[in-house]
Amino acid sequence: MFRRWRRFRRGDGDALVVSLQPEEVQLLESLPDQLRSVIAGSDDDPARERLFPRAYLDPTAEAEERQWQEYVHPDLVEQRFDALTTLAESLGRAQVAGRDGEWREITLAPDEVQAWLGVLNDTRLVLGSRLGVTEEERVLDSDDPQAPAYAFYDWLTWVQGDLVEELLG
């Protein structure tokens, strides 16, 4: 019987092993710098607002919102920066695998898995915000200038889905 190839699989103990093509590793390696600029960017950036939504939707709760921003927001920013660092460090441990060296494998500890989930989700939120992604089905021509960005968004969705599927087991 043929086993389906799986991007994520259980490793020793609580570890997960991820298998990626070299091009996929390069794509993931580009995420920390891109996300850092959004996280550290302007408060009026819609993509940043998507990452850090208001805690209080009631417009009369401005004082509570300011207090929340003062006390909680710095920790959220730090957690996101830490996740980006963790992703970058784990990608740096990629080992050549496969008969012809066509794969790169990385063993992820549980805290690294959580960082990957966060970074994948944050990247999808930012990109989805920039592209105006909605629940409606989209049809793009291959010559549409946004086609590569949508393809990247779909790939991120697929990778995140594979990771969640493995975790749910």
SELUMZA-564031 format. One record per residue: residue number from 1; residue in one letter; x, y, z of N, C-alpha, C in turn. Coordinates in nm, 2 decimals. Example, Ala and Ser with C-alpha at 12.3 -4.5 7.8 and 13.67 -1.06 7.14 Angstrom:
k 1, r A, n_x 1.32, n_y -0.57, n_z 0.78, ca_x 1.23, ca_y -0.45, ca_z 0.78, c_x 1.32, c_y -0.33, c_z 0.78
k 2, r S, n_x 1.28, n_y -0.22, n_z 0.71, ca_x 1.37, ca_y -0.11, ca_z 0.71, c_x 1.29, c_y 0.00, c_z 0.79
***
This chain:
k 1, r M, n_x 0.08, n_y -0.12, n_z 0.00, ca_x 0.00, ca_y 0.00, ca_z 0.00, c_x 0.09, c_y 0.12, c_z 0.00
k 2, r F, n_x 0.05, n_y 0.23, n_z -0.07, ca_x 0.12, ca_y 0.35, ca_z -0.09, c_x 0.08, c_y 0.45, c_z 0.02
k 3, r R, n_x 0.18, n_y 0.50, n_z 0.10, ca_x 0.16, ca_y 0.60, ca_z 0.20, c_x 0.16, c_y 0.74, c_z 0.14
k 4, r R, n_x 0.06, n_y 0.82, n_z 0.18, ca_x 0.06, ca_y 0.95, ca_z 0.13, c_x 0.17, c_y 1.03, c_z 0.19
k 5, r W, n_x 0.24, n_y 1.11, n_z 0.11, ca_x 0.34, ca_y 1.20, ca_z 0.16, c_x 0.28, c_y 1.30, c_z 0.26
k 6, r R, n_x 0.35, n_y 1.32, n_z 0.37, ca_x 0.30, ca_y 1.42, ca_z 0.47, c_x 0.41, c_y 1.52, c_z 0.49
k 7, r R, n_x 0.37, n_y 1.64, n_z 0.49, ca_x 0.47, ca_y 1.75, ca_z 0.51, c_x 0.51, c_y 1.75, c_z 0.66
k 8, r F, n_x 0.42, n_y 1.72, n_z 0.75, ca_x 0.44, ca_y 1.72, ca_z 0.89, c_x 0.42, c_y 1.57, c_z 0.94
k 9, r R, n_x 0.50, n_y 1.52, n_z 1.03, ca_x 0.48, ca_y 1.39, ca_z 1.08, c_x 0.54, c_y 1.39, c_z 1.23
k 10, r R, n_x 0.49, n_y 1.30, n_z 1.31, ca_x 0.54, ca_y 1.29, ca_z 1.44, c_x 0.68, c_y 1.24, c_z 1.44
k 11, r G, n_x 0.76, n_y 1.30, n_z 1.53, ca_x 0.90, ca_y 1.26, ca_z 1.56, c_x 0.91, c_y 1.20, c_z 1.69
k 12, r D, n_x 1.03, n_y 1.20, n_z 1.75, ca_x 1.05, ca_y 1.14, ca_z 1.88, c_x 0.98, c_y 1.23, c_z 1.99
k 13, r G, n_x 0.92, n_y 1.16, n_z 2.08, ca_x 0.85, ca_y 1.24, ca_z 2.19, c_x 0.74, c_y 1.33, c_z 2.14
k 14, r D, n_x 0.75, n_y 1.45, n_z 2.18, ca_x 0.65, ca_y 1.55, ca_z 2.14, c_x 0.69, c_y 1.63, c_z 2.01
k 15, r A, n_x 0.80, n_y 1.59, n_z 1.95, ca_x 0.85, ca_y 1.66, ca_z 1.83, c_x 0.77, c_y 1.63, c_z 1.71
k 16, r L, n_x 0.77, n_y 1.73, n_z 1.62, ca_x 0.72, ca_y 1.71, ca_z 1.48, c_x 0.83, c_y 1.73, c_z 1.39
k 17, r V, n_x 0.83, n_y 1.66, n_z 1.28, ca_x 0.93, ca_y 1.67, ca_z 1.17, c_x 0.86, c_y 1.73, c_z 1.05
k 18, r V, n_x 0.91, n_y 1.84, n_z 1.00, ca_x 0.86, ca_y 1.90, ca_z 0.88, c_x 0.95, c_y 1.87, c_z 0.76
k 19, r S, n_x 0.90, n_y 1.84, n_z 0.65, ca_x 0.97, ca_y 1.82, ca_z 0.53, c_x 0.93, c_y 1.92, c_z 0.42
k 20, r L, n_x 1.03, n_y 1.99, n_z 0.37, ca_x 1.01, ca_y 2.10, ca_z 0.28, c_x 1.10, c_y 2.10, c_z 0.16
k 21, r Q, n_x 1.06, n_y 2.15, n_z 0.05, ca_x 1.15, ca_y 2.16, ca_z -0.06, c_x 1.24, c_y 2.28, c_z -0.03
k 22, r P, n_x 1.36, n_y 2.29, n_z -0.09, ca_x 1.44, ca_y 2.41, ca_z -0.07, c_x 1.38, c_y 2.54, c_z -0.10
k 23, r E, n_x 1.29, n_y 2.55, n_z -0.20, ca_x 1.22, ca_y 2.67, ca_z -0.24, c_x 1.13, c_y 2.71, c_z -0.13
k 24, r E, n_x 1.06, n_y 2.61, n_z -0.06, ca_x 0.97, ca_y 2.64, ca_z 0.04, c_x 1.04, c_y 2.69, c_z 0.17
k 25, r V, n_x 1.16, n_y 2.64, n_z 0.19, ca_x 1.24, ca_y 2.69, ca_z 0.30, c_x 1.28, c_y 2.84, c_z 0.28
k 26, r Q, n_x 1.31, n_y 2.87, n_z 0.15, ca_x 1.35, ca_y 3.01, ca_z 0.12, c_x 1.23, c_y 3.10, c_z 0.14
k 27, r L, n_x 1.11, n_y 3.06, n_z 0.10, ca_x 0.99, ca_y 3.14, ca_z 0.12, c_x 0.97, c_y 3.16, c_z 0.26
k 28, r L, n_x 0.98, n_y 3.06, n_z 0.34, ca_x 0.96, ca_y 3.08, ca_z 0.49, c_x 1.06, c_y 3.16, c_z 0.55
k 29, r E, n_x 1.19, n_y 3.16, n_z 0.50, ca_x 1.29, ca_y 3.24, ca_z 0.55, c_x 1.27, c_y 3.39, c_z 0.53
k 30, r S, n_x 1.19, n_y 3.42, n_z 0.43, ca_x 1.16, ca_y 3.56, ca_z 0.40, c_x 1.06, c_y 3.62, c_z 0.49
k 31, r L, n_x 0.98, n_y 3.54, n_z 0.56, ca_x 0.87, ca_y 3.59, ca_z 0.64, c_x 0.91, c_y 3.68, c_z 0.76
k 32, r P, n_x 1.01, n_y 3.64, n_z 0.84, ca_x 1.05, ca_y 3.72, ca_z 0.95, c_x 1.07, c_y 3.87, c_z 0.92
k 33, r D, n_x 1.15, n_y 3.90, n_z 0.82, ca_x 1.18, ca_y 4.04, ca_z 0.79, c_x 1.05, c_y 4.11, c_z 0.74
k 34, r Q, n_x 0.97, n_y 4.04, n_z 0.66, ca_x 0.85, ca_y 4.10, ca_z 0.61, c_x 0.75, c_y 4.13, c_z 0.73
k 35, r L, n_x 0.73, n_y 4.03, n_z 0.82, ca_x 0.64, ca_y 4.05, ca_z 0.93, c_x 0.69, c_y 4.15, c_z 1.03
k 36, r R, n_x 0.82, n_y 4.15, n_z 1.05, ca_x 0.88, ca_y 4.25, ca_z 1.15, c_x 0.84, c_y 4.39, c_z 1.11
k 37, r S, n_x 0.85, n_y 4.42, n_z 0.98, ca_x 0.82, ca_y 4.56, ca_z 0.93, c_x 0.67, c_y 4.59, c_z 0.95
k 38, r V, n_x 0.59, n_y 4.50, n_z 0.94, ca_x 0.44, ca_y 4.52, ca_z 0.97, c_x 0.42, c_y 4.54, c_z 1.12
k 39, r I, n_x 0.47, n_y 4.45, n_z 1.20, ca_x 0.45, ca_y 4.45, ca_z 1.34, c_x 0.51, c_y 4.58, c_z 1.40
k 40, r A, n_x 0.62, n_y 4.63, n_z 1.35, ca_x 0.68, ca_y 4.75, ca_z 1.40, c_x 0.63, c_y 4.88, c_z 1.33
k 41, r G, n_x 0.54, n_y 4.86, n_z 1.23, ca_x 0.50, ca_y 4.97, ca_z 1.15, c_x 0.40, c_y 5.06, c_z 1.21
k 42, r S, n_x 0.34, n_y 5.13, n_z 1.12, ca_x 0.24, ca_y 5.23, ca_z 1.16, c_x 0.11, c_y 5.18, c_z 1.21
k 43, r D, n_x 0.05, n_y 5.24, n_z 1.31, ca_x -0.07, ca_y 5.20, ca_z 1.37, c_x -0.19, c_y 5.21, c_z 1.28
k 44, r D, n_x -0.18, n_y 5.29, n_z 1.17, ca_x -0.29, ca_y 5.31, ca_z 1.08, c_x -0.28, c_y 5.21, c_z 0.96
k 45, r D, n_x -0.19, n_y 5.12, n_z 0.96, ca_x -0.17, ca_y 5.02, ca_z 0.86, c_x -0.28, c_y 4.91, c_z 0.88
k 46, r P, n_x -0.38, n_y 4.89, n_z 0.78, ca_x -0.48, ca_y 4.80, ca_z 0.80, c_x -0.43, c_y 4.65, c_z 0.83
k 47, r A, n_x -0.32, n_y 4.62, n_z 0.77, ca_x -0.26, ca_y 4.48, ca_z 0.80, c_x -0.22, c_y 4.47, c_z 0.94
k 48, r R, n_x -0.16, n_y 4.58, n_z 1.00, ca_x -0.12, ca_y 4.58, ca_z 1.14, c_x -0.24, c_y 4.58, c_z 1.23
k 49, r E, n_x -0.34, n_y 4.65, n_z 1.19, ca_x -0.47, ca_y 4.65, ca_z 1.26, c_x -0.53, c_y 4.51, c_z 1.27
k 50, r R, n_x -0.51, n_y 4.44, n_z 1.16, ca_x -0.56, ca_y 4.30, ca_z 1.15, c_x -0.49, c_y 4.21, c_z 1.25
k 51, r L, n_x -0.36, n_y 4.24, n_z 1.27, ca_x -0.28, ca_y 4.16, ca_z 1.37, c_x -0.31, c_y 4.20, c_z 1.51
k 52, r F, n_x -0.34, n_y 4.32, n_z 1.53, ca_x -0.37, ca_y 4.37, ca_z 1.67, c_x -0.50, c_y 4.45, c_z 1.67
k 53, r P, n_x -0.61, n_y 4.37, n_z 1.66, ca_x -0.74, ca_y 4.43, ca_z 1.66, c_x -0.77, c_y 4.50, c_z 1.80
k 54, r R, n_x -0.86, n_y 4.59, n_z 1.80, ca_x -0.90, ca_y 4.66, ca_z 1.92, c_x -0.95, c_y 4.56, c_z 2.02
k 55, r A, n_x -0.92, n_y 4.58, n_z 2.15, ca_x -0.98, ca_y 4.50, ca_z 2.25, c_x -1.12, c_y 4.54, c_z 2.29
k 56, r Y, n_x -1.15, n_y 4.67, n_z 2.27, ca_x -1.28, ca_y 4.72, ca_z 2.31, c_x -1.34, c_y 4.78, c_z 2.18
k 57, r L, n_x -1.45, n_y 4.72, n_z 2.14, ca_x -1.52, ca_y 4.77, ca_z 2.02, c_x -1.61, c_y 4.89, c_z 2.05
k 58, r D, n_x -1.65, n_y 4.90, n_z 2.17, ca_x -1.74, ca_y 5.01, ca_z 2.21, c_x -1.66, c_y 5.14, c_z 2.20
k 59, r P, n_x -1.71, n_y 5.23, n_z 2.11, ca_x -1.64, ca_y 5.36, ca_z 2.09, c_x -1.63, c_y 5.45, c_z 2.22
k 60, r T, n_x -1.72, n_y 5.42, n_z 2.32, ca_x -1.71, ca_y 5.49, ca_z 2.44, c_x -1.61, c_y 5.44, c_z 2.54
k 61, r A, n_x -1.54, n_y 5.33, n_z 2.50, ca_x -1.44, ca_y 5.27, ca_z 2.59, c_x -1.30, c_y 5.30, c_z 2.55
k 62, r E, n_x -1.28, n_y 5.43, n_z 2.51, ca_x -1.15, ca_y 5.47, ca_z 2.47, c_x -1.04, c_y 5.46, c_z 2.58
k 63, r A, n_x -1.08, n_y 5.50, n_z 2.70, ca_x -0.99, ca_y 5.49, ca_z 2.82, c_x -0.95, c_y 5.35, c_z 2.84
k 64, r E, n_x -1.04, n_y 5.26, n_z 2.84, ca_x -1.01, ca_y 5.11, ca_z 2.86, c_x -0.92, c_y 5.06, c_z 2.75
k 65, r E, n_x -0.95, n_y 5.11, n_z 2.62, ca_x -0.87, ca_y 5.06, ca_z 2.51, c_x -0.72, c_y 5.11, c_z 2.53
k 66, r R, n_x -0.71, n_y 5.24, n_z 2.56, ca_x -0.57, ca_y 5.30, ca_z 2.58, c_x -0.50, c_y 5.22, c_z 2.69
k 67, r Q, n_x -0.57, n_y 5.19, n_z 2.80, ca_x -0.51, ca_y 5.11, ca_z 2.91, c_x -0.46, c_y 4.97, c_z 2.86
k 68, r W, n_x -0.55, n_y 4.91, n_z 2.79, ca_x -0.52, ca_y 4.77, ca_z 2.73, c_x -0.40, c_y 4.78, c_z 2.64
k 69, r Q, n_x -0.40, n_y 4.88, n_z 2.56, ca_x -0.28, ca_y 4.90, ca_z 2.47, c_x -0.15, c_y 4.93, c_z 2.54
k 70, r E, n_x -0.16, n_y 5.00, n_z 2.65, ca_x -0.04, ca_y 5.03, ca_z 2.73, c_x 0.01, c_y 4.91, c_z 2.80
k 71, r Y, n_x -0.08, n_y 4.82, n_z 2.86, ca_x -0.03, ca_y 4.71, ca_z 2.94, c_x -0.02, c_y 4.58, c_z 2.86
k 72, r V, n_x -0.10, n_y 4.55, n_z 2.76, ca_x -0.10, ca_y 4.42, ca_z 2.70, c_x -0.03, c_y 4.42, c_z 2.56
k 73, r H, n_x -0.05, n_y 4.53, n_z 2.49, ca_x 0.00, ca_y 4.54, ca_z 2.35, c_x 0.16, c_y 4.51, c_z 2.34
k 74, r P, n_x 0.24, n_y 4.57, n_z 2.43, ca_x 0.38, ca_y 4.54, ca_z 2.42, c_x 0.42, c_y 4.39, c_z 2.44
k 75, r D, n_x 0.34, n_y 4.32, n_z 2.52, ca_x 0.37, ca_y 4.17, ca_z 2.53, c_x 0.33, c_y 4.10, c_z 2.41
k 76, r L, n_x 0.22, n_y 4.14, n_z 2.34, ca_x 0.18, ca_y 4.08, ca_z 2.22, c_x 0.28, c_y 4.10, c_z 2.11
k 77, r V, n_x 0.33, n_y 4.22, n_z 2.10, ca_x 0.44, ca_y 4.25, ca_z 2.00, c_x 0.56, c_y 4.17, c_z 2.03
k 78, r E, n_x 0.60, n_y 4.16, n_z 2.15, ca_x 0.72, ca_y 4.08, ca_z 2.19, c_x 0.70, c_y 3.93, c_z 2.16
k 79, r Q, n_x 0.58, n_y 3.88, n_z 2.18, ca_x 0.55, ca_y 3.74, ca_z 2.15, c_x 0.56, c_y 3.71, c_z 2.00
k 80, r R, n_x 0.51, n_y 3.81, n_z 1.92, ca_x 0.52, ca_y 3.79, ca_z 1.78, c_x 0.67, c_y 3.80, c_z 1.73
k 81, r F, n_x 0.74, n_y 3.89, n_z 1.78, ca_x 0.88, ca_y 3.90, ca_z 1.75, c_x 0.96, c_y 3.77, c_z 1.79
k 82, r D, n_x 0.93, n_y 3.72, n_z 1.91, ca_x 0.99, ca_y 3.59, ca_z 1.95, c_x 0.95, c_y 3.48, c_z 1.86
k 83, r A, n_x 0.83, n_y 3.47, n_z 1.81, ca_x 0.79, ca_y 3.36, ca_z 1.72, c_x 0.86, c_y 3.37, c_z 1.59
k 84, r L, n_x 0.89, n_y 3.50, n_z 1.54, ca_x 0.96, ca_y 3.51, ca_z 1.42, c_x 1.11, c_y 3.47, c_z 1.43
k 85, r T, n_x 1.17, n_y 3.50, n_z 1.55, ca_x 1.30, ca_y 3.45, ca_z 1.58, c_x 1.31, c_y 3.30, c_z 1.58
k 86, r T, n_x 1.21, n_y 3.24, n_z 1.65, ca_x 1.20, ca_y 3.09, ca_z 1.66, c_x 1.19, c_y 3.03, c_z 1.53
k 87, r L, n_x 1.10, n_y 3.08, n_z 1.44, ca_x 1.09, ca_y 3.03, ca_z 1.30, c_x 1.22, c_y 3.04, c_z 1.23
k 88, r A, n_x 1.29, n_y 3.15, n_z 1.23, ca_x 1.42, ca_y 3.17, ca_z 1.16, c_x 1.52, c_y 3.07, c_z 1.22
k 89, r E, n_x 1.53, n_y 3.06, n_z 1.35, ca_x 1.63, ca_y 2.97, ca_z 1.40, c_x 1.60, c_y 2.82, c_z 1.36
k 90, r S, n_x 1.47, n_y 2.78, n_z 1.37, ca_x 1.44, ca_y 2.64, ca_z 1.33, c_x 1.47, c_y 2.62, c_z 1.18
k 91, r L, n_x 1.44, n_y 2.71, n_z 1.10, ca_x 1.47, ca_y 2.70, ca_z 0.95, c_x 1.62, c_y 2.68, c_z 0.93
k 92, r G, n_x 1.70, n_y 2.75, n_z 1.02, ca_x 1.85, ca_y 2.74, ca_z 1.01, c_x 1.90, c_y 2.60, c_z 1.04
k 93, r R, n_x 1.82, n_y 2.52, n_z 1.10, ca_x 1.86, ca_y 2.38, ca_z 1.13, c_x 1.82, c_y 2.28, c_z 1.02
k 94, r A, n_x 1.76, n_y 2.32, n_z 0.91, ca_x 1.72, ca_y 2.23, ca_z 0.81, c_x 1.83, c_y 2.14, c_z 0.76
k 95, r Q, n_x 1.80, n_y 2.01, n_z 0.76, ca_x 1.89, ca_y 1.91, ca_z 0.71, c_x 1.85, c_y 1.86, c_z 0.58
k 96, r V, n_x 1.95, n_y 1.83, n_z 0.49, ca_x 1.92, ca_y 1.77, ca_z 0.36, c_x 1.87, c_y 1.63, c_z 0.38
k 97, r A, n_x 1.76, n_y 1.60, n_z 0.31, ca_x 1.70, ca_y 1.46, ca_z 0.32, c_x 1.65, c_y 1.42, c_z 0.18
k 98, r G, n_x 1.61, n_y 1.30, n_z 0.17, ca_x 1.56, ca_y 1.24, ca_z 0.05, c_x 1.68, c_y 1.17, c_z -0.03
k 99, r R, n_x 1.64, n_y 1.08, n_z -0.12, ca_x 1.74, ca_y 1.01, ca_z -0.19, c_x 1.84, c_y 1.10, c_z -0.27
k 100, r D, n_x 1.78, n_y 1.21, n_z -0.33, ca_x 1.87, ca_y 1.30, ca_z -0.41, c_x 1.88, c_y 1.43, c_z -0.34
k 101, r G, n_x 1.86, n_y 1.44, n_z -0.21, ca_x 1.87, ca_y 1.56, ca_z -0.14, c_x 1.76, c_y 1.67, c_z -0.18
k 102, r E, n_x 1.65, n_y 1.62, n_z -0.22, ca_x 1.54, ca_y 1.71, ca_z -0.27, c_x 1.46, c_y 1.77, c_z -0.16
k 103, r W, n_x 1.48, n_y 1.73, n_z -0.04, ca_x 1.40, ca_y 1.78, ca_z 0.08, c_x 1.49, c_y 1.84, c_z 0.18
k 104, r R, n_x 1.43, n_y 1.92, n_z 0.27, ca_x 1.50, ca_y 1.97, ca_z 0.39, c_x 1.41, c_y 1.93, c_z 0.50
k 105, r E, n_x 1.46, n_y 1.87, n_z 0.60, ca_x 1.38, ca_y 1.83, ca_z 0.72, c_x 1.43, c_y 1.91, c_z 0.84
k 106, r I, n_x 1.33, n_y 1.94, n_z 0.92, ca_x 1.35, ca_y 2.01, ca_z 1.05, c_x 1.27, c_y 1.95, c_z 1.16
k 107, r T, n_x 1.33, n_y 1.92, n_z 1.27, ca_x 1.26, ca_y 1.86, ca_z 1.38, c_x 1.22, c_y 1.98, c_z 1.47
k 108, r L, n_x 1.09, n_y 1.99, n_z 1.50, ca_x 1.04, ca_y 2.10, ca_z 1.58, c_x 0.99, c_y 2.06, c_z 1.71
k 109, r A, n_x 1.04, n_y 2.13, n_z 1.81, ca_x 0.99, ca_y 2.11, ca_z 1.95, c_x 0.85, c_y 2.17, c_z 1.96
k 110, r P, n_x 0.77, n_y 2.13, n_z 2.07, ca_x 0.64, ca_y 2.19, ca_z 2.08, c_x 0.63, c_y 2.34, c_z 2.08
k 111, r D, n_x 0.72, n_y 2.41, n_z 2.14, ca_x 0.72, ca_y 2.56, ca_z 2.14, c_x 0.75, c_y 2.61, c_z 2.00
k 112, r E, n_x 0.83, n_y 2.54, n_z 1.92, ca_x 0.86, ca_y 2.58, ca_z 1.79, c_x 0.73, c_y 2.56, c_z 1.70
k 113, r V, n_x 0.66, n_y 2.45, n_z 1.72, ca_x 0.54, ca_y 2.43, ca_z 1.65, c_x 0.44, c_y 2.54, c_z 1.67
k 114, r Q, n_x 0.43, n_y 2.59, n_z 1.80, ca_x 0.34, ca_y 2.70, ca_z 1.83, c_x 0.38, c_y 2.83, c_z 1.76
k 115, r A, n_x 0.51, n_y 2.85, n_z 1.75, ca_x 0.57, ca_y 2.97, ca_z 1.68, c_x 0.53, c_y 2.96, c_z 1.53
k 116, r W, n_x 0.55, n_y 2.84, n_z 1.47, ca_x 0.52, ca_y 2.82, ca_z 1.33, c_x 0.37, c_y 2.85, c_z 1.31
k 117, r L, n_x 0.29, n_y 2.80, n_z 1.39, ca_x 0.14, ca_y 2.82, ca_z 1.38, c_x 0.11, c_y 2.97, c_z 1.38
k 118, r G, n_x 0.17, n_y 3.04, n_z 1.47, ca_x 0.15, ca_y 3.19, ca_z 1.49, c_x 0.20, c_y 3.26, c_z 1.37
k 119, r V, n_x 0.32, n_y 3.23, n_z 1.32, ca_x 0.38, ca_y 3.31, ca_z 1.21, c_x 0.30, c_y 3.28, c_z 1.08
k 120, r L, n_x 0.26, n_y 3.15, n_z 1.06, ca_x 0.18, ca_y 3.12, ca_z 0.94, c_x 0.05, c_y 3.20, c_z 0.94
k 121, r N, n_x -0.01, n_y 3.20, n_z 1.06, ca_x -0.14, ca_y 3.27, ca_z 1.07, c_x -0.12, c_y 3.42, c_z 1.05
k 122, r D, n_x -0.02, n_y 3.47, n_z 1.12, ca_x 0.00, ca_y 3.62, ca_z 1.10, c_x 0.03, c_y 3.66, c_z 0.96
k 123, r T, n_x 0.11, n_y 3.58, n_z 0.89, ca_x 0.14, ca_y 3.61, ca_z 0.75, c_x 0.01, c_y 3.60, c_z 0.67
k 124, r R, n_x -0.07, n_y 3.50, n_z 0.69, ca_x -0.20, ca_y 3.49, ca_z 0.62, c_x -0.29, c_y 3.61, c_z 0.65
k 125, r L, n_x -0.29, n_y 3.66, n_z 0.77, ca_x -0.37, ca_y 3.77, ca_z 0.81, c_x -0.32, c_y 3.90, c_z 0.74
k 126, r V, n_x -0.19, n_y 3.92, n_z 0.74, ca_x -0.13, ca_y 4.04, ca_z 0.67, c_x -0.16, c_y 4.03, c_z 0.52
k 127, r L, n_x -0.12, n_y 3.92, n_z 0.46, ca_x -0.14, ca_y 3.91, ca_z 0.31, c_x -0.29, c_y 3.91, c_z 0.28
k 128, r G, n_x -0.37, n_y 3.85, n_z 0.35, ca_x -0.52, ca_y 3.85, ca_z 0.33, c_x -0.57, c_y 3.99, c_z 0.33
k 129, r S, n_x -0.52, n_y 4.07, n_z 0.43, ca_x -0.56, ca_y 4.21, ca_z 0.44, c_x -0.52, c_y 4.29, c_z 0.32
k 130, r R, n_x -0.39, n_y 4.27, n_z 0.28, ca_x -0.34, ca_y 4.34, ca_z 0.17, c_x -0.41, c_y 4.31, c_z 0.04
k 131, r L, n_x -0.45, n_y 4.18, n_z 0.03, ca_x -0.52, ca_y 4.14, ca_z -0.10, c_x -0.67, c_y 4.16, c_z -0.09
k 132, r G, n_x -0.72, n_y 4.19, n_z 0.02, ca_x -0.87, ca_y 4.20, ca_z 0.04, c_x -0.94, c_y 4.07, c_z 0.03
k 133, r V, n_x -0.88, n_y 3.97, n_z 0.08, ca_x -0.94, ca_y 3.83, ca_z 0.08, c_x -1.07, c_y 3.83, c_z 0.15
k 134, r T, n_x -1.17, n_y 3.77, n_z 0.09, ca_x -1.30, ca_y 3.75, ca_z 0.16, c_x -1.34, c_y 3.61, c_z 0.15
k 135, r E, n_x -1.46, n_y 3.58, n_z 0.20, ca_x -1.51, ca_y 3.44, ca_z 0.19, c_x -1.55, c_y 3.41, c_z 0.04
k 136, r E, n_x -1.57, n_y 3.51, n_z -0.04, ca_x -1.61, ca_y 3.48, ca_z -0.18, c_x -1.50, c_y 3.41, c_z -0.26
k 137, r E, n_x -1.55, n_y 3.32, n_z -0.34, ca_x -1.45, ca_y 3.25, ca_z -0.43, c_x -1.39, c_y 3.35, c_z -0.53
k 138, r R, n_x -1.26, n_y 3.34, n_z -0.55, ca_x -1.20, ca_y 3.43, ca_z -0.65, c_x -1.15, c_y 3.36, c_z -0.77
k 139, r V, n_x -1.16, n_y 3.42, n_z -0.88, ca_x -1.11, ca_y 3.36, ca_z -1.01, c_x -1.01, c_y 3.46, c_z -1.06
k 140, r L, n_x -0.89, n_y 3.42, n_z -1.07, ca_x -0.78, ca_y 3.51, ca_z -1.13, c_x -0.73, c_y 3.45, c_z -1.25
k 141, r D, n_x -0.70, n_y 3.54, n_z -1.35, ca_x -0.62, ca_y 3.50, ca_z -1.47, c_x -0.47, c_y 3.48, c_z -1.43
k 142, r S, n_x -0.40, n_y 3.40, n_z -1.49, ca_x -0.26, ca_y 3.38, ca_z -1.46, c_x -0.18, c_y 3.50, c_z -1.48
k 143, r D, n_x -0.23, n_y 3.59, n_z -1.57, ca_x -0.15, ca_y 3.71, ca_z -1.59, c_x -0.19, c_y 3.83, c_z -1.50
k 144, r D, n_x -0.28, n_y 3.80, n_z -1.41, ca_x -0.32, ca_y 3.90, ca_z -1.31, c_x -0.20, c_y 3.93, c_z -1.22
k 145, r P, n_x -0.17, n_y 4.06, n_z -1.20, ca_x -0.05, ca_y 4.09, ca_z -1.12, c_x -0.06, c_y 4.04, c_z -0.98
k 146, r Q, n_x -0.18, n_y 4.01, n_z -0.92, ca_x -0.19, ca_y 3.96, ca_z -0.79, c_x -0.19, c_y 3.81, c_z -0.78
k 147, r A, n_x -0.18, n_y 3.74, n_z -0.90, ca_x -0.19, ca_y 3.60, ca_z -0.90, c_x -0.07, c_y 3.54, c_z -0.81
k 148, r P, n_x 0.05, n_y 3.58, n_z -0.82, ca_x 0.16, ca_y 3.52, ca_z -0.74, c_x 0.13, c_y 3.54, c_z -0.59
k 149, r A, n_x 0.08, n_y 3.66, n_z -0.55, ca_x 0.05, ca_y 3.68, ca_z -0.41, c_x -0.07, c_y 3.59, c_z -0.36
k 150, r Y, n_x -0.17, n_y 3.57, n_z -0.44, ca_x -0.27, ca_y 3.47, ca_z -0.41, c_x -0.22, c_y 3.33, c_z -0.40
k 151, r A, n_x -0.13, n_y 3.30, n_z -0.49, ca_x -0.07, ca_y 3.16, ca_z -0.49, c_x 0.01, c_y 3.14, c_z -0.36
k 152, r F, n_x 0.08, n_y 3.24, n_z -0.32, ca_x 0.15, ca_y 3.24, ca_z -0.19, c_x 0.06, c_y 3.22, c_z -0.07
k 153, r Y, n_x -0.05, n_y 3.30, n_z -0.08, ca_x -0.15, ca_y 3.29, ca_z 0.03, c_x -0.21, c_y 3.15, c_z 0.03
k 154, r D, n_x -0.24, n_y 3.09, n_z -0.08, ca_x -0.30, ca_y 2.96, ca_z -0.09, c_x -0.20, c_y 2.86, c_z -0.03
k 155, r W, n_x -0.07, n_y 2.87, n_z -0.07, ca_x 0.03, ca_y 2.78, ca_z -0.02, c_x 0.05, c_y 2.79, c_z 0.13
k 156, r L, n_x 0.05, n_y 2.91, n_z 0.19, ca_x 0.05, ca_y 2.93, ca_z 0.33, c_x -0.07, c_y 2.86, c_z 0.40
k 157, r T, n_x -0.19, n_y 2.87, n_z 0.34, ca_x -0.31, ca_y 2.81, ca_z 0.39, c_x -0.29, c_y 2.66, c_z 0.39
k 158, r W, n_x -0.23, n_y 2.60, n_z 0.29, ca_x -0.21, ca_y 2.46, ca_z 0.27, c_x -0.11, c_y 2.41, c_z 0.38
k 159, r V, n_x 0.00, n_y 2.48, n_z 0.40, ca_x 0.10, ca_y 2.44, ca_z 0.50, c_x 0.04, c_y 2.45, c_z 0.64
k 160, r Q, n_x -0.03, n_y 2.56, n_z 0.67, ca_x -0.09, ca_y 2.57, ca_z 0.80, c_x -0.20, c_y 2.46, c_z 0.82
k 161, r G, n_x -0.27, n_y 2.43, n_z 0.72, ca_x -0.37, ca_y 2.32, ca_z 0.73, c_x -0.31, c_y 2.19, c_z 0.75
k 162, r D, n_x -0.20, n_y 2.16, n_z 0.69, ca_x -0.12, ca_y 2.04, ca_z 0.71, c_x -0.07, c_y 2.03, c_z 0.85
k 163, r L, n_x -0.02, n_y 2.14, n_z 0.91, ca_x 0.03, ca_y 2.14, ca_z 1.04, c_x -0.09, c_y 2.12, c_z 1.14
k 164, r V, n_x -0.20, n_y 2.19, n_z 1.12, ca_x -0.31, ca_y 2.17, ca_z 1.21, c_x -0.36, c_y 2.03, c_z 1.20
k 165, r E, n_x -0.37, n_y 1.97, n_z 1.08, ca_x -0.42, ca_y 1.83, ca_z 1.07, c_x -0.33, c_y 1.74, c_z 1.14
k 166, r E, n_x -0.20, n_y 1.75, n_z 1.14, ca_x -0.11, ca_y 1.66, ca_z 1.21, c_x -0.13, c_y 1.68, c_z 1.36
k 167, r L, n_x -0.15, n_y 1.80, n_z 1.41, ca_x -0.16, ca_y 1.82, ca_z 1.55, c_x -0.29, c_y 1.76, c_z 1.60
k 168, r L, n_x -0.40, n_y 1.77, n_z 1.52, ca_x -0.53, ca_y 1.71, ca_z 1.56, c_x -0.53, c_y 1.56, c_z 1.55
k 169, r G, n_x -0.43, n_y 1.51, n_z 1.47, ca_x -0.40, ca_y 1.37, ca_z 1.46, c_x -0.52, c_y 1.28, c_z 1.42
***
